[in-house]
Amino acid sequence: MSRNLWFSAFVTAMLVSPFSVFAQEELRVVEPFQLQRLDTQTGGFQLRANGVTETLVQTNPEAAVLPALAERWETSADGLKWTFFLRPNVTFHDGTAMTPEAVAASFKALLPTGNLIKNAKVKDVSAGDGTVTFTLEQPFAPFLAYLLDPAVPVLAPSSFASSGELTAIVATGPYRIEKAELPQGLDLVRHDSYWGDVAKIERVRVDGIPNPETRVNIALAGEGDLVLEIPTTAVSRIDRSGETHIVRAPVPRVVMMLVNVKKPQFADVEIRRALSFAVDRQAIARTIMGNEDLAANQYFPPAMKGWHFEDFKPQTLNVAEANRILDELGWKPGANGIREKDGTRFAGMMRTFPQRAYLPVIAEALQAQLKAIGFDLSIQVGESSLIPEAQNDGTLELGLGIRTMIYQVPDPVARLTSDFATDEPSTDATGATGWKSEEMRAAVAAYNLTTDPEARLPLQRKMAEILQHELPVIPITFTDEKYAVSERLEGFVADPVMQTRPLNHLSFKD
């Protein structure tokens, strides 16, 4: 049976036994996002998460930066030079050695297209005797964390054409790409010369399946060993299936309402406070997310020590206060109950996307809740790319998106910079829309110059306070990750900072 026929065959017929399509020794990973292009800028996270690419450093479950392809590093007194001592005897997937010259050339080729690492303002990369040195334009304290930008892994010279264009992904990870069937998936095979723990399972198939119910069916049929992003409504069904069980893990992610503050119905911060007061976060977290404790009354979740503050005044349900604010501001209810002011309706269209199954459901809950304060919310569900497009051309009114605070770089300041402290166009469905704060930008800049963790704490509080008071985005709920794990698989441990899936540590039960 061809790969292209596999999914329709088992979903519509279910006539084959669970393991008849795949060999026993193949690990089957199903994730919600498809890899559209075989590059690191758009697909870097999937490539790293599935064990193909690596960076000079890595993280532990507490988001601390540890050695990886570099064994150690040194920083010059002025903070402008970072020298990394490379791990010896590392081999690329094509069998060539990872040399300082190869590492420096890889960075020089990829840095111009990096996503977050561009904030570090790297001036030059040079090779030395077993070392690679980065020269920065100015001191940048969180540089180590930014080296985890998955858009800038270490790739072999054979990854690039003579013009410098990226033409293949030849990296150092525990798995190498055998075949790419884009956008459906990847066939991976074990890198036997891997410098770390050589993978126990020889082959991996990774498929991107955006439809959440299809992923649920795959898990129920026992046709996926590791299935990501399981909807809350399917958890009990999967746990009862006997084929698969659910592993839940908290992640540093917030579901938030994006608000275009340049629109007259959202320009006043008091209006945004009224919208926030109208949201019943506990009900959304309990009924949609399956855990009332996930209700988000501030931007950062409680697990993010140094960024979440118990003494902040929480954003909780208070419809009476919301209506009082709107009355005072002159937004008058019309005949149909929808408020108006100076010819402007208290209304907006919310864009969201279906890859995260809970987002359209949360949007519908918000639609009902905001009616209580005279707000008319319409909903459009489409491709996630439509949100940043609307942000950039100014047409976005509202959006419902997610933000994983340490998704690519294990320091929240990276996300705060791209979302709230830059004039560059938005590249994903997150961040401020029409909002600018010089206070936020000053706090981010000061943080980037501060190496002492204790000295950073008041800056972290300042950034969190600004988001709490100004509400450029309105937090709704935190999330956890729900993985469907096959009963034949052992060794899976969820990474709470979502930097990788340690596929090389997994094995099949005897």
VMD Tcl script that draws the C-alpha trace (Angstrom):
set ca {
  {0.00 0.00 0.00}
  {1.45 3.41 -0.93}
  {1.93 6.14 1.66}
  {-0.60 8.34 -0.12}
  {-3.34 5.72 0.32}
  {-2.58 4.74 3.90}
  {-4.66 7.29 5.80}
  {-7.81 6.98 3.69}
  {-7.54 3.21 3.83}
  {-7.52 2.83 7.59}
  {-9.92 5.70 8.36}
  {-12.61 4.55 5.92}
  {-12.22 0.80 6.08}
  {-10.25 -0.14 9.21}
  {-9.81 -3.55 7.58}
  {-6.10 -4.02 8.18}
  {-4.61 -5.02 11.49}
  {-2.96 -2.16 13.42}
  {0.58 -3.12 12.46}
  {0.09 -4.53 8.97}
  {1.02 -1.32 7.16}
  {4.21 -0.59 9.05}
  {7.05 -2.82 10.06}
  {7.35 -3.46 13.77}
  {10.66 -1.61 13.91}
  {9.29 1.67 12.49}
  {8.29 4.40 14.95}
  {5.22 6.33 13.77}
  {4.94 9.97 14.84}
  {1.87 12.04 13.97}
  {1.96 15.81 14.52}
  {-0.54 18.58 13.72}
  {1.54 20.78 11.43}
  {2.74 19.82 7.98}
  {6.22 20.59 6.76}
  {5.61 22.76 3.74}
  {9.24 23.15 2.67}
  {12.43 21.33 3.53}
  {14.15 24.35 5.03}
  {15.10 25.49 8.49}
  {13.36 28.86 8.51}
  {9.83 27.46 8.27}
  {10.43 23.85 9.30}
  {13.29 24.19 11.74}
  {11.29 23.29 14.81}
  {9.89 20.06 13.34}
  {13.34 19.05 12.10}
  {14.89 19.58 15.53}
  {11.99 18.08 17.48}
  {12.22 14.87 15.45}
  {15.95 14.47 15.96}
  {17.28 15.59 12.57}
  {19.02 18.88 13.35}
  {20.98 20.11 16.35}
  {22.51 23.33 17.63}
  {25.64 24.14 19.61}
  {23.67 24.03 22.87}
  {20.57 22.30 24.23}
  {18.20 22.68 27.17}
  {17.15 20.58 30.14}
  {13.53 20.35 31.43}
  {14.08 23.52 33.49}
  {15.08 25.46 30.32}
  {18.71 25.76 31.46}
  {21.18 25.90 28.57}
  {23.58 22.94 28.42}
  {26.38 21.83 26.06}
  {25.47 19.97 22.87}
  {27.63 20.24 19.74}
  {29.80 22.60 21.79}
  {31.34 21.18 24.97}
  {31.89 24.55 26.63}
  {32.13 28.27 25.88}
  {33.81 31.48 26.96}
  {32.75 35.11 26.77}
  {35.05 38.11 26.39}
  {35.09 40.74 29.13}
  {33.24 43.24 26.93}
  {30.55 40.67 26.05}
  {31.16 41.02 22.30}
  {32.89 37.69 21.62}
  {31.51 34.23 22.38}
  {33.88 31.33 21.74}
  {32.54 27.76 21.59}
  {34.79 24.73 21.97}
  {33.38 22.11 19.62}
  {32.74 18.52 20.60}
  {35.30 16.30 18.83}
  {34.50 13.36 16.57}
  {31.03 14.55 15.53}
  {29.95 13.22 12.14}
  {27.38 14.71 9.77}
  {24.72 12.51 8.19}
  {26.81 12.31 4.99}
  {29.77 10.86 6.88}
  {31.91 14.00 6.85}
  {33.43 15.45 10.01}
  {31.97 18.46 11.81}
  {34.90 20.87 11.59}
  {35.11 24.46 12.87}
  {35.17 25.62 9.26}
  {31.98 23.70 8.47}
  {30.21 25.09 11.55}
  {31.24 28.67 10.79}
  {30.15 28.32 7.16}
  {26.78 26.90 8.24}
  {26.11 29.86 10.51}
  {27.18 32.37 7.89}
  {24.75 30.82 5.41}
  {21.78 30.54 7.79}
  {22.06 33.63 10.00}
  {20.52 35.98 7.39}
  {17.33 33.87 7.41}
  {17.26 33.16 11.16}
  {14.03 33.87 12.99}
  {14.89 34.97 16.52}
  {18.69 34.93 16.54}
  {18.73 38.09 14.43}
  {18.00 39.98 17.65}
  {21.52 39.06 18.81}
  {23.04 41.09 15.95}
  {25.87 38.72 15.04}
  {28.58 40.64 13.20}
  {30.90 37.77 12.27}
  {31.51 34.04 12.76}
  {35.06 32.70 12.55}
  {36.68 29.26 12.84}
  {39.62 28.57 15.13}
  {41.52 25.57 16.45}
  {38.59 23.39 17.51}
  {36.51 26.50 18.15}
  {33.97 28.82 16.58}
  {33.79 32.46 17.68}
  {30.81 34.77 17.28}
  {31.43 38.53 17.29}
  {28.40 40.62 18.20}
  {27.67 44.24 17.34}
  {26.80 44.91 20.99}
  {26.66 42.90 24.23}
  {23.73 40.50 24.30}
  {23.36 38.62 27.59}
  {20.86 35.91 26.46}
  {22.96 34.87 23.44}
  {23.22 31.25 24.58}
  {19.44 30.87 24.57}
  {19.19 32.45 21.12}
  {21.59 29.87 19.72}
  {18.70 27.42 20.09}
  {16.83 29.16 17.28}
  {15.88 26.07 15.21}
  {16.19 28.11 12.03}
  {19.96 28.11 12.51}
  {21.16 24.55 13.21}
  {24.60 23.22 12.34}
  {24.49 21.77 8.81}
  {27.12 20.06 6.66}
  {28.67 21.83 3.65}
  {26.74 19.38 1.42}
  {23.52 21.06 2.55}
  {24.34 24.11 0.45}
  {24.77 24.79 -3.25}
  {27.84 26.67 -4.47}
  {25.66 29.80 -4.42}
  {25.05 29.34 -0.69}
  {21.42 28.31 -1.20}
  {20.10 25.64 1.17}
  {19.33 22.56 -0.95}
  {19.32 19.69 1.58}
  {19.19 19.03 5.32}
  {22.40 17.21 6.22}
  {22.83 17.63 9.95}
  {24.18 15.84 13.04}
  {21.10 14.54 14.88}
  {20.26 10.94 15.86}
  {18.10 10.60 12.72}
  {18.75 11.56 9.11}
  {16.22 12.21 6.35}
  {15.87 9.27 3.99}
  {12.92 10.62 2.02}
  {10.69 13.68 2.16}
  {7.07 13.53 0.95}
  {6.01 17.13 1.49}
  {3.77 18.31 2.90}
  {2.65 14.90 4.19}
  {5.71 13.64 5.99}
  {9.27 12.42 6.38}
  {10.97 9.04 6.43}
  {13.88 9.07 8.86}
  {16.58 6.48 9.47}
  {18.98 6.09 12.37}
  {22.32 7.95 12.25}
  {24.58 5.11 13.37}
  {27.58 7.40 13.91}
  {25.70 9.76 16.21}
  {27.90 11.35 18.89}
  {25.33 10.86 21.67}
  {22.90 8.07 22.52}
  {22.39 6.16 19.27}
  {18.69 5.63 18.56}
  {17.19 2.32 19.67}
  {14.60 2.33 16.88}
  {16.03 2.20 13.37}
  {13.31 3.94 11.36}
  {10.83 6.76 12.00}
  {7.88 7.94 9.93}
  {6.69 11.48 10.72}
  {3.34 12.61 9.29}
  {1.74 16.02 9.54}
  {-2.04 15.67 9.99}
  {-3.75 19.05 10.62}
  {-7.23 17.58 11.25}
  {-7.53 16.76 14.97}
  {-10.25 14.13 14.53}
  {-8.09 12.29 12.02}
  {-5.27 12.25 14.56}
  {-7.71 10.85 17.13}
  {-8.77 8.09 14.70}
  {-5.13 7.23 14.08}
  {-4.55 6.89 17.82}
  {-7.73 4.83 18.35}
  {-6.78 2.46 15.53}
  {-3.33 1.88 16.99}
  {-1.80 3.28 13.81}
  {0.38 5.88 15.54}
  {3.00 5.32 18.21}
  {3.21 8.97 19.25}
  {0.30 11.22 18.28}
  {0.45 14.88 19.28}
  {-2.21 17.48 20.06}
  {-5.07 15.23 21.15}
  {-8.29 17.20 21.84}
  {-9.58 17.10 25.42}
  {-12.86 15.58 24.23}
  {-11.02 12.48 22.96}
  {-8.84 11.77 26.00}
  {-11.16 9.27 27.70}
  {-11.90 7.46 24.42}
  {-8.21 6.96 23.74}
  {-7.44 5.85 27.28}
  {-10.19 3.21 26.98}
  {-9.04 1.96 23.59}
  {-6.43 -0.49 24.85}
  {-4.16 0.53 21.95}
  {-2.93 3.83 23.31}
  {-2.84 5.87 26.51}
  {-2.70 9.60 27.13}
  {0.29 11.40 28.61}
  {-0.49 14.95 29.73}
  {2.21 17.54 30.33}
  {1.94 21.25 31.17}
  {3.59 23.54 28.65}
  {4.47 27.25 28.80}
  {1.72 28.29 26.40}
  {-1.13 30.79 26.58}
  {-4.25 31.08 24.45}
  {-4.87 34.78 23.93}
  {-7.17 37.21 22.24}
  {-5.29 39.44 19.79}
  {-6.70 42.96 19.76}
  {-6.06 45.62 17.13}
  {-5.71 48.69 19.33}
  {-5.87 50.99 16.29}
  {-9.55 50.13 15.83}
  {-11.76 52.64 17.67}
  {-13.67 49.93 19.55}
  {-10.39 48.68 21.12}
  {-8.19 51.79 21.29}
  {-8.90 52.67 24.94}
  {-7.20 50.37 27.43}
  {-10.36 50.57 29.57}
  {-12.31 48.96 26.73}
  {-9.78 46.13 26.65}
  {-10.21 45.78 30.42}
  {-13.97 45.53 29.91}
  {-13.50 42.77 27.32}
  {-11.23 40.94 29.74}
  {-13.78 41.23 32.57}
  {-16.40 39.63 30.32}
  {-14.39 36.43 29.83}
  {-15.24 33.45 32.04}
  {-11.80 31.86 31.99}
  {-12.64 29.23 34.59}
  {-15.55 27.94 32.52}
  {-13.45 27.82 29.35}
  {-10.58 26.05 31.09}
  {-12.89 23.56 32.79}
  {-15.19 22.67 29.91}
  {-12.91 23.04 26.89}
  {-9.41 22.43 28.23}
  {-10.47 19.87 30.83}
  {-8.70 21.59 33.73}
  {-10.02 24.67 35.54}
  {-6.53 25.39 36.91}
  {-5.47 26.37 33.37}
  {-7.49 29.62 33.53}
  {-5.09 32.44 32.58}
  {-5.50 35.54 34.74}
  {-2.14 36.89 33.57}
  {0.13 36.37 30.58}
  {2.70 33.95 32.04}
  {1.68 30.60 33.62}
  {2.50 29.86 37.29}
  {5.24 27.37 36.38}
  {7.33 30.17 34.86}
  {9.13 31.30 38.00}
  {10.32 34.88 37.86}
  {7.70 35.76 35.22}
  {4.40 34.89 36.96}
  {3.44 37.04 39.98}
  {0.90 35.97 42.57}
  {0.40 39.55 43.78}
  {-0.86 40.78 40.39}
  {-4.50 41.78 40.39}
  {-6.04 38.89 38.43}
  {-8.12 39.24 35.30}
  {-11.31 37.50 36.39}
  {-14.97 37.44 35.41}
  {-16.84 40.62 36.39}
  {-19.61 41.42 33.92}
  {-21.04 44.19 36.11}
  {-17.69 46.02 36.15}
  {-17.31 45.56 32.40}
  {-20.72 47.11 31.75}
  {-19.97 49.96 34.19}
  {-16.76 50.78 32.29}
  {-18.51 50.77 28.94}
  {-21.40 52.90 30.22}
  {-18.94 55.43 31.61}
  {-17.07 55.56 28.30}
  {-20.28 56.32 26.43}
  {-20.87 53.02 24.66}
  {-24.67 52.84 24.59}
  {-26.72 49.67 23.98}
  {-28.74 49.72 20.76}
  {-32.12 48.20 20.06}
  {-30.54 44.78 19.47}
  {-28.42 45.00 22.62}
  {-25.17 45.75 20.76}
  {-23.44 48.86 22.00}
  {-22.53 51.80 19.77}
  {-20.60 55.04 20.10}
  {-20.20 57.83 17.55}
  {-21.45 55.58 14.77}
  {-19.08 52.71 15.65}
  {-20.58 49.36 16.60}
  {-19.07 47.49 19.53}
  {-18.25 44.53 17.32}
  {-15.44 42.69 15.63}
  {-14.53 39.63 13.59}
  {-12.23 37.12 15.30}
  {-9.91 35.06 13.11}
  {-8.63 31.72 14.35}
  {-7.44 28.40 12.93}
  {-8.40 24.72 13.29}
  {-5.02 23.01 13.78}
  {-5.41 23.51 17.52}
  {-8.83 21.90 17.93}
  {-9.70 23.92 21.02}
  {-9.31 27.34 19.36}
  {-12.58 27.43 17.33}
  {-14.45 26.07 20.37}
  {-12.98 28.78 22.62}
  {-13.94 31.37 19.99}
  {-17.55 30.21 20.16}
  {-17.48 30.42 23.96}
  {-16.13 33.98 23.75}
  {-18.85 34.85 21.26}
  {-21.50 33.89 23.81}
  {-19.76 35.48 26.79}
  {-19.10 38.85 25.14}
  {-22.78 39.25 24.29}
  {-23.33 39.93 27.99}
  {-21.55 43.29 27.60}
  {-23.13 44.19 24.27}
  {-20.28 43.04 22.02}
  {-21.11 41.38 18.69}
  {-18.38 38.84 17.91}
  {-18.24 37.08 14.56}
  {-15.80 34.24 13.87}
  {-13.75 33.21 10.85}
  {-11.85 29.91 10.95}
  {-9.16 29.54 8.30}
  {-5.45 29.15 7.73}
  {-3.26 30.40 10.57}
  {-1.28 32.51 8.09}
  {-4.33 34.73 7.55}
  {-3.90 36.24 11.01}
  {-0.39 37.72 10.56}
  {-1.37 38.80 7.05}
  {-4.30 40.75 8.52}
  {-2.08 42.09 11.32}
  {0.44 43.40 8.82}
  {-2.07 45.05 6.48}
  {-4.08 46.52 9.37}
  {-7.32 44.67 8.66}
  {-7.25 42.38 11.71}
  {-9.91 43.25 14.28}
  {-9.53 40.32 16.67}
  {-7.63 37.06 16.60}
  {-7.49 33.99 18.77}
  {-4.01 32.51 18.81}
  {-1.49 30.83 21.02}
  {1.93 31.74 22.26}
  {4.42 29.22 23.56}
  {6.77 31.42 25.54}
  {9.88 29.27 25.14}
  {8.93 27.42 21.97}
  {12.11 28.03 19.97}
  {14.42 29.94 22.30}
  {14.40 29.00 26.03}
  {14.10 32.57 27.27}
  {10.74 34.39 27.23}
  {12.42 37.64 26.25}
  {12.79 36.28 22.72}
  {9.02 36.10 22.34}
  {8.48 39.40 24.12}
  {10.89 41.02 21.68}
  {9.24 39.66 18.55}
  {5.71 40.23 19.87}
  {5.89 43.53 21.72}
  {9.22 45.29 21.14}
  {9.83 45.45 17.41}
  {8.57 47.29 14.35}
  {9.14 44.31 12.06}
  {6.09 42.68 10.45}
  {4.46 39.79 12.27}
  {5.35 36.33 10.96}
  {2.88 34.24 12.95}
  {-0.48 34.51 14.67}
  {0.75 36.21 17.83}
  {1.86 39.48 19.30}
  {0.65 43.03 19.52}
  {-1.44 44.63 16.80}
  {-1.13 48.39 16.53}
  {0.27 48.62 20.08}
  {3.64 50.11 20.99}
  {5.19 50.68 24.39}
  {8.49 52.49 24.87}
  {8.51 51.16 28.44}
  {8.40 47.61 27.16}
  {11.16 48.26 24.64}
  {13.36 49.85 27.28}
  {12.85 46.90 29.64}
  {13.69 44.40 26.89}
  {16.82 46.35 25.95}
  {17.97 46.52 29.58}
  {17.33 42.80 30.05}
  {19.47 41.97 27.01}
  {22.40 43.83 28.57}
  {22.04 42.29 32.04}
  {24.00 39.11 32.76}
  {23.18 38.80 36.49}
  {19.98 36.69 36.92}
  {19.07 38.52 40.13}
  {19.37 41.89 38.43}
  {17.05 40.64 35.69}
  {14.17 39.88 38.07}
  {12.82 43.46 38.37}
  {13.00 43.78 34.58}
  {11.01 40.56 34.20}
  {8.39 41.91 36.58}
  {8.26 45.19 34.68}
  {7.57 43.43 31.38}
  {4.87 41.25 32.96}
  {3.26 44.31 34.61}
  {3.06 46.18 31.31}
  {1.23 43.30 29.67}
  {-1.10 42.98 32.66}
  {-2.02 46.67 32.67}
  {-2.01 47.53 28.96}
  {-3.59 44.31 27.62}
  {-2.21 44.45 24.07}
  {-3.35 40.82 24.10}
  {-5.93 39.35 26.48}
  {-4.92 35.99 28.02}
  {-7.69 33.40 28.11}
  {-6.30 30.04 29.19}
  {-3.06 28.15 29.56}
  {-2.74 24.72 27.98}
  {-1.24 21.34 28.51}
  {0.00 18.97 25.83}
  {-1.83 15.70 25.38}
  {0.13 12.91 23.70}
  {-1.37 9.59 22.64}
  {1.35 7.01 23.27}
  {1.13 3.47 21.90}
  {1.08 0.62 24.38}
  {3.95 -0.98 22.43}
  {6.20 2.03 23.06}
  {8.31 2.72 26.13}
  {10.67 5.46 27.25}
  {8.54 8.47 26.29}
  {8.95 11.50 28.56}
  {7.37 14.81 27.50}
  {9.73 17.77 27.29}
  {8.05 20.53 29.36}
  {9.90 23.28 27.49}
  {9.00 21.73 24.10}
  {12.45 21.93 22.56}
  {12.64 18.33 21.38}
  {11.09 14.87 21.38}
  {13.89 12.51 22.43}
  {13.00 9.90 19.82}
  {16.43 8.27 20.16}
  {15.53 7.30 23.75}
  {12.38 5.41 22.74}
  {12.09 1.68 22.24}
  {9.46 -0.96 21.62}
  {8.45 -3.33 24.41}
  {9.64 -6.90 24.08}
}
mol new
graphics top color blue
foreach p $ca { graphics top sphere $p radius 0.5 }
foreach p [lrange $ca 0 end-1] q [lrange $ca 1 end] { graphics top cylinder $p $q radius 0.2 }
display resetview
